[in-house]
Every structure is written in C-alpha cells, then in structure tokens.
Amino acid sequence: MLLSPLSRTRTDTIPDNLPIDTSFSCHHERLAIKDDDEQSTRPSLSDSTPDIDTDAMAATNRPPRFVYFVVFCITIGGLLFGYDTGVISGALVVIKDDWHLTNTQQEFIVGGTTLGAIVGGLFSGYFADRWGRRVITCLSSIVFIVGAVIMTFSTHYSVLIAGRVVVGLAVGAASMVVPIYIGELAPKEVRGRLVTLNVLAITGGQLIAYLIAWALADVHNGWRWMFAVSAFPAVVQLCCLPWLPESPRVLIRRGQEDKARAILRRVYGSKVPESLVEDELASVHQSMRTENASRYRDLLRTINLRPLLVACMLQLMQQFSGFNTAMYYSATILKMAGFSSTKSATQFSIAIAATNMVMTIVAILIIDRFGRRRLLLVSFVGMIVGLVLLGIAFIFIVGLVKITKDSCGEYVKCGACALDDRCQWSPGSMLCANNGNSMYSDLTTSCESITTRDKAGTWMALASLIFYVALYAVGLGNVPWLVQSEIFAQGIRSKAGSIATATNWTSNFIVSVTFLTMTLHITASGTFWLYAGILLVGLCLVYLFVPETKGLKLEDVQQLFMGGGIRPYRRKAAAVTPKNVDEDDSAGGHSPSSLLSHTQRHREVAVGATSARAGDEIDDRPLISR
C-alpha cells in the first residue's frame, strides 16, 4: 500500500527545505497540549511513532546554562520585590518607638510602597513596549537603589514616606516586567518552571527580610541597615545587564530578526535543529500579522478583553485570599493566637515565610507537569480548608466577640483583650483591665496558653496557618503571574500586564488597610471565613473561565480565547491541534515523499505538525489508517 504524502494547505510559514530529523517537536508538543478531559476519536500520533529522537526531545527540557543565567539576573527584581515588601514589618517595630509614630503614620509607611507599586505597575507597561523589557529592568534597579538610599538616610517621617514610595515604583515595575520578560525568553516546555522562579525569588526575599530584621532588631539604628541591604542586589543586577539579551519578540517587532534568531538559538541550545528556531520566528510573525493590536483601546476587543478579565480576576483573588495580611501581620496573628511573646511570634513568622519558599520550590518542580489550571483548583480548595480551620482555632483562643466593648472588663479571654489597644491582661487574676491599672501589677499584652483548650487552639492556629500558606504557595501564589505572562497577544502584552499588576497592588492596599479593622468589627474568625467565602467564589470562576496553557507557544495561547466562549477543560482543537484533512489523497496524487521509509515518513509528519498554526489543515492520522 502506498503511503500518502503529508497534506497541507498553507506554505507561507513552513519552509520547503525543513530537515526531516526533528520529529521530537511534534511528539513533545502533542503530549504537552493534550487535555486530560478531551476524548480523542483516533489513535494518538505518539502511539505510532516509536522511533522519535528522545535525546533531542529531552534536550528541550534542559535549557542551556545561558537561560538559567539570564533568568537568575532577571529574577533579582523579584528578590528585591519580596525584600522591600517584607522588611518593613521588622523595621517598623523599631521606627515607631524611635520616632513615636501614630497608628495612622505607621499605616502610611506600610502603604507607601503599595501606592508606589500601583503607579509603577500601571505605567511600566507602556514604557516596556516603547523601550523594551531590558531597559525597564535596568531602570527598576536604579530606582531600587535610589529608594534604598533615601530610606537609609531619612531623618524625618516624610522623608521615609518618600523613600517607600520610590521603592514602590520599582516594585510595581519589577512585578510587571519580570514575568513577561522571562515568559518571552523561556522555551515553552519549561516556561512555567522558569517564570515561577521569579515567585521563588519573591518568597526568598521575604524570608531574607525577616531574618535580617530579626538579627538587627537590637542593633542601634538597625532599621537603617535593614533598608541599606536592599541596595546590594540591585547593584548586582545592574552589573549583569550587559549580558542580558532583549526579548526576541521585542526585537522582531523592531525588525531586528537576525538578533532575535541569534538569541533564540542561544535559548534553545545547539542540540535542537535550526527548523525549531525558524518555526518559533514564523510563529511570532504570524501572530503579528493577525493580532493588529497595540493600543490601550484594543484591550476592549473581545479577544483581548477576555484574557484581561481572567488575569485581573486571578490577581484580585491572590490578594483577596488574605495571604499578604497573613504575611504582613503574621507576628500579630500568632500573638493573638496565644504565643507568649513577640519574639516567639516573630520566630514562627520566619517558619511561615520558610514554608512559603519551600512550597514555591515544589510548585516549580510540578507546574509544567500538572498544569496551571489543576494547581489553581487544588490551591483554592486547600486554602479554603485552611482558613475555615484557622477561624475555628480563633474561636477557642479569642471567642466570637467583637473587639468593640465599652470597658476592658467585658473581655473574658486574653486574645480578645490583647486586640484592644486600651486593655492589658492580668495572668494572675485572669482578668482584662485598662492599661496602667494600679490594681494589677502583672498586666501584659502577651497571652500565655494556660489551659489545655487554649494550647490546642494555639497550635491548631499555627498548623492551619502553615497549611494555608503552603497551599497558597503551590498555586495561587505563582500561577496568576505565570498566566498573566502567557495569555496576552504580543502587541498588548505589556499594557494588559500593567493593568493586571495594578489590580494586584490596588487590591493589596485595600486588604492590608482593612484587615485589623475587620478583626475588630466582625471578629478574627469572621474575617478568615470572609476570605474563605471569597476564595469559594474564586474557585468557581477559575473552573469556568481559566484555560490550561501548559506546553503552548505564546502565540497559540490567544486562540483559546477565540470563538463563542472559553472551555477551560477542553481546548479548542483549531487552536492547538491540526485538522484531519487529507486533500492530496482525495485528489489521488502522491508526492515523492511517499517513497520514504516508514521511519522517515513518521518524521515528516512530525515536522509538519510542529509547524501548524490555527487553521492549518494537516492529516495527522496514523499511517496505517490511510
């Protein structure tokens, strides 16, 4: 029986001289994009190609060292992001005593970085398109250094606020550009893993900030050194910049295709064929020809508005889950939960930050295997369970009481008494009294776990908080940034990303300034359960509207948002797989390729499938069925 030739109706993106030894590409792409819930009606190509070049395929999963060097340099921005948002919790404890700050002044110091990040995240997208990702990375490093210098040598409250706002501008720019920069450079097979390294850098920065704050807590002017340390990673990033390449997609938009080709060759390494690089270039060109979107008003078009709403929803849920309040106020929460001193609560806060970092490493190892959508669903469910348990634990510790009593004597539990700034607890009398009441000599704001029930509640609160943080780090802590770097068309990727980033920081600000107020008015348990209810809504939204993007080229991801709705659990065949059309066979013609050996014929099918785009018509049926 004669073997039919490879059929295709488009030739503009498939060079005629493609080598036939690149079969690994098709096999790997089809395995990566196959949806778990989709039922195929014909045998998979992977079942009929046992002679695929597995060494070449494996090479694509092990990027060259150059890629890891570039990602390391870029993610220093994430490290600075984490450090500058985390260090203020330790520094503020000392600053408020040295400068006698009011609660409102403390809130403005904490919120200064968030407000700066909103502005930096919103406007950095525009400049990232005009000047490129590399230039914005350089500018953010310089701004980090300037902000660190201002904060270190500040002599007044207003100067410190200015420094925090300046640092916030850099934090917002870095949080927007770093995921996009890495996503545009990374090979698609490991894009999830490499983009998530930025989240690992953020969590690492937060952990380093807690450790440095703990080490310098008793040092004279130690808070100045806490701020000064943040300048050193920024200096390292500036030194790395001469070796950082610009995004290949930015270069192609500028017409510098030779430079883009050279960068892609270094990204993919020497073990992959040239046809893979040319296919990537052709994919970008095809996307640029069809997208026709580069202005902010283009975001209102349906194909761009859908992914924008998905990205903003994920960033909103990341903050409204209450995680950052758990990090900002972890020492306060644990002190409320019954840990006897500020020092012990701070030590457990470090343990919580370490949990966040370790579980982010777990996410890096599994995200390209299990997919973004599945990790999100697991993360949401786990966080809901953790918050419900945390609320139950606080019933044992504080009780379901609003911290709005007329007199301190109405509080019957130490946890509730400690939350009211007017009151202190007397362990000897087991009563709550006004600050400085001369009738009691043992007044304190610390709550000792005296009864067995109190101890059970205390450790239940710690365990549920750690469980909650662990499930956050696995999914919701990193997937929104990754998905945001993948789902937008090239022309509006930075602009859309800046809006999603601004959404993140705006919701961050709202949550951070309302947490303690809500604990006073709806109780601590009620606050945690409110966050759980928001996450339940988010779980439904993720299930309905967030598609799976693992293994897809950036230019193919946008196809998931075309048509009359999003089906996240079933990818659209036109977007990710070729159609089953064999026009040459129907015409009765056979090309010379039909005389190739059985192995060579399989390889030609693989090359053709790798070059497919949305709308390409390629017969990918097993040969035996033809």
C-alpha positions as CSV (number, residue, x, y, z in Angstrom):
1,M,0.0,0.0,0.0
2,L,1.3,3.4,-1.0
3,L,1.8,5.9,1.8
4,S,0.0,9.2,1.3
5,P,2.1,12.4,1.3
6,L,1.9,15.0,4.0
7,S,-1.1,17.2,3.2
8,R,-1.2,20.9,4.0
9,T,-3.0,23.9,2.6
10,R,-0.6,26.6,3.8
11,T,3.1,27.0,2.9
12,D,3.9,30.5,4.0
13,T,5.1,29.5,7.4
14,I,6.7,26.2,6.5
15,P,10.0,26.3,4.6
16,D,10.4,23.8,1.8
17,N,13.8,22.8,3.0
18,L,12.9,21.7,6.5
19,P,15.1,18.8,7.7
20,I,13.2,15.6,8.5
21,D,15.1,14.7,11.6
22,T,13.1,16.9,14.0
23,S,10.3,14.5,15.0
24,F,10.7,15.2,18.7
25,S,8.9,18.6,18.3
26,C,5.6,17.2,17.3
27,H,5.6,14.4,19.8
28,H,6.5,16.7,22.6
29,E,4.0,19.4,21.7
30,R,1.2,17.0,21.3
31,L,1.9,15.4,24.7
32,A,2.2,18.8,26.3
33,I,-1.1,20.2,24.9
34,K,-3.2,17.1,25.2
35,D,-6.0,17.9,27.6
36,D,-6.8,15.3,30.2
37,D,-10.6,15.7,29.7
38,E,-10.6,15.6,26.0
39,Q,-11.6,12.2,24.4
40,S,-9.9,11.5,21.2
41,T,-11.6,9.7,18.4
42,R,-8.5,8.4,16.7
43,P,-5.2,6.9,17.8
44,S,-2.6,9.5,19.0
45,L,0.4,10.3,16.9
46,S,2.6,9.3,19.8
47,D,1.3,5.8,19.6
48,S,2.5,5.4,16.1
49,T,6.0,6.9,16.2
50,P,8.2,4.7,18.4
51,D,11.4,5.9,16.7
52,I,11.2,9.5,17.9
53,D,14.5,11.1,18.8
54,T,14.2,11.1,22.6
55,D,17.6,12.6,23.1
56,A,16.7,15.7,21.1
57,M,13.3,15.9,22.9
58,A,15.0,15.7,26.3
59,A,17.3,18.5,25.3
60,T,14.4,20.9,25.0
61,N,13.5,20.1,28.7
62,R,17.0,21.0,29.8
63,P,17.7,24.6,28.7
64,P,21.3,25.7,28.3
65,R,23.1,27.3,31.2
66,F,22.7,30.7,29.4
67,V,19.0,30.5,30.0
68,Y,19.4,30.0,33.8
69,F,22.0,32.8,34.0
70,V,19.5,35.2,32.3
71,V,16.6,34.1,34.5
72,F,18.8,34.5,37.6
73,C,19.7,38.0,36.6
74,I,16.1,39.0,35.8
75,T,14.6,37.5,39.0
76,I,16.8,39.7,41.2
77,G,14.0,42.1,40.6
78,G,11.7,39.6,42.2
79,L,14.1,39.2,45.2
80,L,14.0,43.0,45.7
81,F,10.2,43.0,45.4
82,G,10.0,40.4,48.2
83,Y,12.6,42.0,50.4
84,D,11.2,45.6,50.3
85,T,7.7,44.4,51.0
86,G,8.8,42.1,53.8
87,V,11.4,44.2,55.6
88,I,9.0,46.9,56.8
89,S,7.4,44.6,59.3
90,G,10.6,44.3,61.3
91,A,11.8,47.8,60.8
92,L,8.5,49.4,61.8
93,V,8.7,47.9,65.3
94,V,11.8,50.0,66.0
95,I,10.9,53.1,64.0
96,K,7.6,53.6,65.7
97,D,9.4,53.8,69.1
98,D,12.3,56.0,67.9
99,W,10.0,58.5,66.2
100,H,6.9,58.0,68.3
101,L,4.7,57.3,65.3
102,T,0.9,57.1,65.5
103,N,-1.0,54.2,64.0
104,T,-2.0,56.3,61.0
105,Q,1.6,57.2,60.3
106,Q,2.6,53.6,60.5
107,E,-0.2,52.7,58.0
108,F,1.1,55.3,55.6
109,I,4.7,53.9,55.9
110,V,3.4,50.4,55.1
111,G,1.1,51.6,52.4
112,G,3.6,53.9,50.8
113,T,5.3,51.1,48.9
114,T,1.9,49.7,47.8
115,L,0.8,53.1,46.5
116,G,4.0,53.4,44.6
117,A,3.7,49.9,43.2
118,I,0.2,50.7,41.8
119,V,1.6,53.6,39.8
120,G,4.8,51.8,38.8
121,G,2.9,48.7,37.7
122,L,0.3,50.7,35.7
123,F,2.7,52.9,33.7
124,S,5.6,50.4,33.2
125,G,3.7,48.5,30.6
126,Y,3.6,51.5,28.3
127,F,7.3,52.1,28.6
128,A,8.1,48.4,28.3
129,D,6.6,48.4,24.8
130,R,8.4,51.6,23.8
131,W,11.8,50.9,25.3
132,G,11.9,47.1,25.8
133,R,11.9,44.8,28.7
134,R,15.7,45.1,29.3
135,V,15.6,48.9,29.7
136,I,12.7,48.7,32.2
137,T,14.7,46.1,34.2
138,C,17.6,48.5,34.3
139,L,15.5,51.5,35.4
140,S,13.8,49.5,38.1
141,S,17.3,48.5,39.5
142,I,18.3,52.2,39.6
143,V,15.1,53.2,41.3
144,F,15.5,50.4,43.9
145,I,19.0,51.9,44.7
146,V,17.7,55.4,44.9
147,G,14.8,54.4,47.2
148,A,17.2,52.4,49.5
149,V,19.5,55.4,49.9
150,I,16.6,57.7,50.7
151,M,15.2,55.3,53.4
152,T,18.6,54.6,54.9
153,F,19.5,58.3,55.4
154,S,16.0,59.5,56.2
155,T,15.8,61.8,59.3
156,H,12.1,62.5,59.2
157,Y,8.8,60.7,58.8
158,S,8.0,62.5,55.5
159,V,11.5,61.6,54.0
160,L,10.9,57.9,54.9
161,I,7.5,58.0,53.2
162,A,9.1,59.4,50.1
163,G,11.7,56.6,50.1
164,R,9.0,54.0,50.5
165,V,7.0,55.4,47.5
166,V,10.1,55.5,45.3
167,V,10.8,51.9,46.2
168,G,7.2,51.1,45.4
169,L,7.6,52.5,41.9
170,A,10.4,49.9,41.3
171,V,8.5,47.1,43.0
172,G,5.5,47.8,40.7
173,A,7.7,47.9,37.6
174,A,9.5,44.7,38.5
175,S,6.4,42.8,39.3
176,M,5.0,43.6,35.9
177,V,8.0,43.2,33.6
178,V,9.9,40.3,35.2
179,P,7.2,37.5,34.4
180,I,6.7,38.9,30.9
181,Y,10.5,39.1,30.2
182,I,11.1,35.5,31.4
183,G,8.0,34.2,29.6
184,E,9.1,35.7,26.3
185,L,12.6,34.3,26.6
186,A,11.8,30.8,28.0
187,P,11.3,27.7,25.9
188,K,7.6,26.7,26.1
189,E,8.3,23.3,27.6
190,V,9.8,24.9,30.7
191,R,8.2,28.3,30.7
192,G,6.1,27.6,33.7
193,R,9.1,26.4,35.7
194,L,11.2,29.4,34.8
195,V,8.6,32.1,35.3
196,T,7.8,30.5,38.7
197,L,11.4,31.0,39.7
198,N,10.5,34.7,40.0
199,V,8.0,33.8,42.7
200,L,10.6,31.8,44.4
201,A,12.8,34.9,44.4
202,I,10.0,36.9,45.9
203,T,9.5,34.5,48.7
204,G,13.2,34.2,49.2
205,G,13.4,38.0,49.5
206,Q,10.7,38.0,52.1
207,L,12.4,35.3,54.1
208,I,15.7,37.1,54.0
209,A,14.0,40.3,55.1
210,Y,12.5,38.5,58.2
211,L,15.9,37.0,59.1
212,I,17.7,40.3,58.7
213,A,15.0,42.2,60.7
214,W,15.3,39.5,63.5
215,A,19.1,39.8,63.5
216,L,19.2,43.6,63.6
217,A,16.3,44.1,66.0
218,D,18.5,45.0,68.9
219,V,21.2,46.9,67.0
220,H,21.4,50.7,67.3
221,N,19.9,52.2,64.1
222,G,19.5,48.6,62.9
223,W,16.4,49.6,60.8
224,R,18.7,51.8,58.6
225,W,20.8,48.7,57.8
226,M,17.7,46.8,57.0
227,F,16.9,49.3,54.3
228,A,20.5,49.7,53.1
229,V,20.8,45.9,52.4
230,S,18.2,46.2,49.6
231,A,20.6,48.2,47.5
232,F,23.2,45.4,47.1
233,P,21.0,43.0,45.0
234,A,20.1,46.0,42.7
235,V,23.8,46.7,42.2
236,V,24.4,43.0,41.2
237,Q,21.5,43.2,38.7
238,L,23.0,46.3,37.1
239,C,26.3,44.5,36.8
240,C,24.5,41.6,35.0
241,L,22.7,43.9,32.5
242,P,25.4,43.9,29.8
243,W,24.9,40.2,29.4
244,L,21.1,40.3,29.4
245,P,19.5,40.0,25.9
246,E,16.4,41.8,24.9
247,S,13.2,39.8,24.4
248,P,13.3,38.1,20.9
249,R,9.7,39.2,20.4
250,V,10.5,42.8,21.0
251,L,13.4,42.6,18.6
252,I,11.1,41.1,15.9
253,R,8.7,43.9,16.3
254,R,11.6,46.3,15.7
255,G,12.6,44.5,12.6
256,Q,15.8,43.1,14.1
257,E,15.1,39.5,13.1
258,D,18.8,38.4,12.9
259,K,19.3,39.4,16.6
260,A,16.1,37.6,17.6
261,R,17.3,34.5,15.7
262,A,20.6,34.5,17.5
263,I,19.0,34.9,20.9
264,L,16.6,32.1,20.2
265,R,19.5,29.9,19.1
266,R,21.2,30.5,22.5
267,V,17.9,29.9,24.3
268,Y,17.2,26.6,22.7
269,G,20.8,25.4,22.5
270,S,22.8,23.6,19.9
271,K,21.1,20.2,20.3
272,V,17.9,21.3,18.6
273,P,17.6,21.7,14.8
274,E,17.5,25.1,13.2
275,S,14.0,24.4,12.0
276,L,12.7,24.7,15.6
277,V,14.1,28.3,15.8
278,E,12.7,29.1,12.4
279,D,9.3,27.8,13.4
280,E,9.4,30.0,16.5
281,L,10.2,33.0,14.4
282,A,7.5,32.1,11.9
283,S,5.0,31.8,14.8
284,V,5.8,35.3,16.0
285,H,5.5,36.7,12.5
286,Q,2.1,35.0,12.0
287,S,0.9,36.4,15.3
288,M,2.0,39.9,14.5
289,R,0.2,39.7,11.1
290,T,-3.1,38.7,12.6
291,E,-3.3,40.4,16.0
292,N,-3.4,44.1,14.9
293,A,-3.5,45.3,18.5
294,S,-1.0,47.7,20.2
295,R,-3.1,50.4,21.8
296,Y,-4.9,50.5,25.1
297,R,-8.3,50.8,23.5
298,D,-7.6,47.5,21.7
299,L,-8.0,45.9,25.1
300,L,-11.7,46.4,24.7
301,R,-11.8,44.0,21.8
302,T,-13.4,40.6,22.8
303,I,-10.3,38.6,22.1
304,N,-8.2,40.8,24.4
305,L,-10.8,41.7,27.0
306,R,-11.4,38.0,27.9
307,P,-7.8,37.3,28.9
308,L,-7.6,40.7,30.6
309,L,-10.6,39.8,32.8
310,V,-9.1,36.4,33.6
311,A,-5.7,38.0,34.6
312,C,-7.3,40.7,36.7
313,M,-9.6,38.1,38.4
314,L,-6.6,35.9,39.3
315,Q,-4.7,38.9,40.7
316,L,-7.7,40.0,42.6
317,M,-8.2,36.6,44.1
318,Q,-4.5,36.4,45.0
319,Q,-4.9,39.4,47.3
320,F,-8.5,38.9,48.5
321,S,-7.4,35.5,49.7
322,G,-5.9,37.4,52.6
323,F,-2.4,35.9,52.2
324,N,-0.5,39.2,52.4
325,T,-2.2,40.1,55.6
326,A,-1.1,36.7,56.9
327,M,2.5,37.7,56.0
328,Y,2.3,41.4,57.0
329,Y,0.6,40.6,60.3
330,S,1.8,37.1,60.9
331,A,3.5,38.0,64.2
332,T,0.4,39.9,65.3
333,I,-1.8,37.0,64.3
334,L,0.3,34.5,66.2
335,K,0.5,36.8,69.2
336,M,-3.3,36.9,69.1
337,A,-3.3,33.1,68.8
338,G,-1.6,32.8,72.2
339,F,2.1,32.8,71.7
340,S,3.6,34.2,74.8
341,S,6.0,36.9,73.4
342,T,6.7,39.0,70.4
343,K,10.0,37.1,69.9
344,S,8.4,33.7,69.8
345,A,5.7,35.0,67.4
346,T,8.4,36.5,65.2
347,Q,10.3,33.2,65.1
348,F,7.2,31.4,64.0
349,S,6.6,34.1,61.4
350,I,10.0,33.1,59.9
351,A,8.8,29.5,59.9
352,I,5.8,30.5,57.9
353,A,7.9,32.5,55.4
354,A,10.1,29.5,55.0
355,T,7.1,27.3,54.3
356,N,6.1,29.7,51.6
357,M,9.5,29.5,50.0
358,V,9.8,25.7,50.2
359,M,6.3,25.1,48.7
360,T,7.2,27.5,45.9
361,I,10.1,25.2,45.1
362,V,7.6,22.3,45.0
363,A,5.4,24.4,42.6
364,I,8.5,24.9,40.3
365,L,9.1,21.2,40.1
366,I,5.5,20.2,39.2
367,I,3.9,23.2,37.4
368,D,4.9,22.1,33.9
369,R,3.8,18.6,34.6
370,F,0.5,19.1,36.3
371,G,-0.5,22.4,34.6
372,R,-1.6,25.8,35.8
373,R,-5.3,25.2,36.0
374,R,-5.1,22.0,38.1
375,L,-2.7,23.6,40.6
376,L,-5.0,26.6,40.9
377,L,-8.0,24.4,41.7
378,V,-6.1,22.4,44.3
379,S,-4.7,25.6,45.8
380,F,-8.1,27.2,46.1
381,V,-9.6,24.1,47.8
382,G,-6.7,23.8,50.3
383,M,-6.7,27.5,51.2
384,I,-10.5,27.4,51.9
385,V,-10.0,24.4,54.3
386,G,-7.0,26.2,56.0
387,L,-9.0,29.4,56.5
388,V,-12.0,27.6,57.9
389,L,-9.8,25.7,60.4
390,L,-8.0,29.0,61.3
391,G,-11.3,30.6,62.1
392,I,-12.3,27.6,64.3
393,A,-9.0,27.8,66.1
394,F,-9.6,31.5,66.9
395,I,-12.9,30.6,68.5
396,F,-11.0,28.6,71.1
397,I,-8.5,31.4,71.6
398,V,-10.4,34.7,71.3
399,G,-14.1,33.7,71.0
400,L,-16.7,35.1,68.7
401,V,-16.6,38.6,70.2
402,K,-16.3,41.9,68.5
403,I,-13.4,44.0,69.8
404,T,-15.6,47.0,70.5
405,K,-16.5,46.6,74.2
406,D,-17.2,49.7,76.2
407,S,-14.9,48.6,79.0
408,C,-11.9,46.2,79.2
409,G,-13.6,44.2,82.0
410,E,-16.1,42.8,79.5
411,Y,-13.4,40.7,77.7
412,V,-13.2,37.2,79.2
413,K,-10.4,35.9,77.0
414,C,-6.8,37.1,76.8
415,G,-6.8,37.0,73.0
416,A,-9.7,39.4,72.8
417,C,-8.2,41.6,75.5
418,A,-4.9,41.9,73.7
419,L,-6.6,43.1,70.5
420,D,-7.9,46.2,72.2
421,D,-5.3,48.9,72.5
422,R,-6.9,50.2,75.6
423,C,-6.5,47.0,77.5
424,Q,-4.0,44.6,79.1
425,W,-4.3,41.1,80.6
426,S,-3.6,40.1,84.2
427,P,-2.5,36.4,84.1
428,G,-2.7,36.2,87.9
429,S,-6.3,37.4,88.1
430,M,-7.3,36.1,84.7
431,L,-9.0,39.4,84.1
432,C,-8.8,42.2,81.4
433,A,-8.1,45.7,82.8
434,N,-7.3,49.2,81.4
435,N,-3.7,50.0,80.6
436,G,-1.7,51.0,83.7
437,N,-4.4,50.0,86.2
438,S,-2.7,50.2,89.5
439,M,-4.8,47.4,91.0
440,Y,-2.8,44.8,88.9
441,S,1.0,44.5,88.9
442,D,1.2,41.8,86.3
443,L,-0.5,43.5,83.3
444,T,0.8,42.4,79.9
445,T,-0.2,42.3,76.3
446,S,1.1,38.7,75.9
447,C,-1.3,35.8,76.2
448,E,0.0,32.7,77.9
449,S,-1.6,29.4,76.9
450,I,-2.7,28.2,80.3
451,T,-5.5,25.8,79.7
452,T,-5.4,22.7,77.6
453,R,-8.1,24.2,75.4
454,D,-6.0,27.3,74.9
455,K,-2.9,25.3,74.0
456,A,-4.9,23.2,71.5
457,G,-6.3,26.3,69.9
458,T,-2.9,27.9,69.7
459,W,-1.2,25.0,67.9
460,M,-4.3,24.5,65.7
461,A,-4.0,28.1,64.6
462,L,-0.3,27.7,63.8
463,A,-0.9,24.4,61.9
464,S,-3.8,25.8,59.9
465,L,-1.9,29.0,59.0
466,I,1.1,26.9,57.8
467,F,-1.3,24.7,55.8
468,Y,-3.0,27.7,54.3
469,V,0.4,29.3,53.3
470,A,1.6,26.0,51.8
471,L,-1.4,25.6,49.5
472,Y,-1.2,29.3,48.5
473,A,2.5,28.9,47.5
474,V,1.7,25.8,45.4
475,G,-0.9,27.5,43.2
476,L,-2.4,30.9,43.8
477,G,0.9,32.5,44.8
478,N,2.6,31.9,41.4
479,V,0.0,30.9,38.8
480,P,-1.5,34.4,38.3
481,W,1.9,35.9,37.4
482,L,2.6,33.0,35.1
483,V,-0.8,33.1,33.3
484,Q,-0.5,36.8,33.0
485,S,2.8,36.4,31.1
486,E,1.2,33.9,28.7
487,I,-2.4,34.8,27.7
488,F,-2.0,38.2,26.0
489,A,-1.1,38.9,22.4
490,Q,2.4,40.3,21.8
491,G,1.2,43.8,20.9
492,I,-0.7,44.4,24.1
493,R,1.1,42.0,26.5
494,S,2.9,44.7,28.5
495,K,-0.1,47.1,28.6
496,A,-2.5,44.4,29.7
497,G,0.0,43.1,32.1
498,S,0.4,46.5,33.7
499,I,-3.4,46.8,34.2
500,A,-3.4,43.3,35.9
501,T,-0.4,44.2,38.0
502,A,-2.1,47.5,39.1
503,T,-5.2,45.4,40.0
504,N,-3.0,43.3,42.2
505,W,-1.4,46.2,44.1
506,T,-4.7,48.1,44.4
507,S,-6.4,45.1,46.0
508,N,-3.3,44.5,48.1
509,F,-3.7,48.0,49.5
510,I,-7.4,47.5,50.2
511,V,-6.9,44.3,52.1
512,S,-3.9,45.5,54.1
513,V,-5.7,48.5,55.5
514,T,-8.9,46.7,56.3
515,F,-7.6,43.5,57.9
516,L,-7.2,44.8,61.5
517,T,-10.4,46.8,61.3
518,M,-12.4,43.8,60.2
519,T,-11.0,41.7,63.1
520,L,-12.3,44.4,65.4
521,H,-15.8,44.5,63.9
522,I,-16.6,41.0,62.6
523,T,-14.1,39.1,64.8
524,A,-10.9,37.4,63.7
525,S,-12.8,34.2,62.9
526,G,-15.3,36.1,60.8
527,T,-12.5,37.8,58.9
528,F,-10.9,34.5,58.0
529,W,-14.2,33.0,57.0
530,L,-14.9,36.0,54.8
531,Y,-11.7,35.3,53.0
532,A,-12.7,31.7,52.6
533,G,-16.0,32.8,51.1
534,I,-14.2,35.0,48.6
535,L,-12.0,32.0,47.6
536,L,-15.1,29.9,47.1
537,V,-16.3,32.4,44.5
538,G,-12.8,32.4,43.0
539,L,-12.8,28.6,42.8
540,C,-16.0,28.7,40.7
541,L,-14.6,31.4,38.4
542,V,-11.3,29.5,37.9
543,Y,-13.2,26.4,37.0
544,L,-15.4,28.2,34.5
545,F,-13.1,30.7,32.9
546,V,-9.4,29.8,33.3
547,P,-8.0,27.6,30.5
548,E,-4.9,25.4,30.6
549,T,-1.9,26.9,28.9
550,K,1.0,24.5,29.6
551,G,3.0,23.4,26.6
552,L,1.6,26.0,24.2
553,K,3.5,28.7,22.4
554,L,2.7,32.2,23.5
555,E,1.3,32.9,20.0
556,D,-1.1,29.9,20.3
557,V,-2.4,30.7,23.7
558,Q,-4.6,33.5,22.4
559,Q,-6.5,31.1,20.3
560,L,-8.0,29.7,23.5
561,F,-10.0,32.9,23.9
562,M,-11.4,33.0,20.3
563,G,-14.9,32.0,19.4
564,G,-18.1,31.9,21.5
565,G,-16.8,31.2,24.9
566,I,-14.0,29.7,26.9
567,R,-13.9,26.0,27.5
568,P,-11.0,25.6,30.0
569,Y,-11.4,21.9,30.4
570,R,-11.5,21.2,26.7
571,R,-9.0,23.0,24.5
572,K,-10.3,24.2,21.2
573,A,-8.9,21.8,18.5
574,A,-8.4,24.6,16.0
575,A,-6.1,26.4,18.4
576,V,-3.7,23.6,19.4
577,T,-4.1,20.6,17.0
578,P,-4.2,20.3,13.2
579,K,-7.4,19.4,11.4
580,N,-7.9,16.0,9.9
581,V,-7.9,16.8,6.2
582,D,-6.1,14.9,3.5
583,E,-6.6,16.8,0.3
584,D,-3.8,15.2,-1.6
585,D,-5.2,11.7,-1.0
586,S,-8.7,12.9,-2.1
587,A,-7.2,14.2,-5.3
588,G,-5.4,10.9,-5.9
589,G,-1.9,12.4,-6.1
590,H,1.2,11.2,-4.4
591,S,4.4,13.2,-3.9
592,P,7.9,11.6,-3.9
593,S,7.8,11.7,-0.1
594,S,5.5,8.7,-0.2
595,L,8.5,6.5,-1.2
596,L,10.4,7.4,2.0
597,S,11.0,4.7,4.6
598,H,8.4,4.1,7.3
599,T,10.6,5.9,9.9
600,Q,11.3,8.9,7.6
601,R,7.6,9.2,6.8
602,H,6.7,9.5,10.5
603,R,9.4,12.2,10.9
604,E,7.9,14.2,8.1
605,V,4.5,14.1,9.8
606,A,6.1,15.3,13.0
607,V,7.7,18.3,11.3
608,G,4.5,19.3,9.6
609,A,2.5,19.1,12.8
610,T,5.1,21.2,14.6
611,S,4.7,24.0,12.1
612,A,0.9,24.0,12.3
613,R,-1.0,27.1,13.2
614,A,-4.6,27.8,13.9
615,G,-6.5,26.9,10.7
616,D,-3.7,24.8,9.2
617,E,-5.0,21.6,7.6
618,I,-2.7,18.6,8.2
619,D,-3.6,15.0,8.1
620,D,-2.2,13.6,11.3
621,R,-3.9,10.2,11.2
622,P,-1.8,7.2,11.8
623,L,-0.3,6.0,8.6
624,I,-1.9,2.6,8.8
625,S,-5.4,4.2,8.7
626,R,-4.6,5.8,5.3
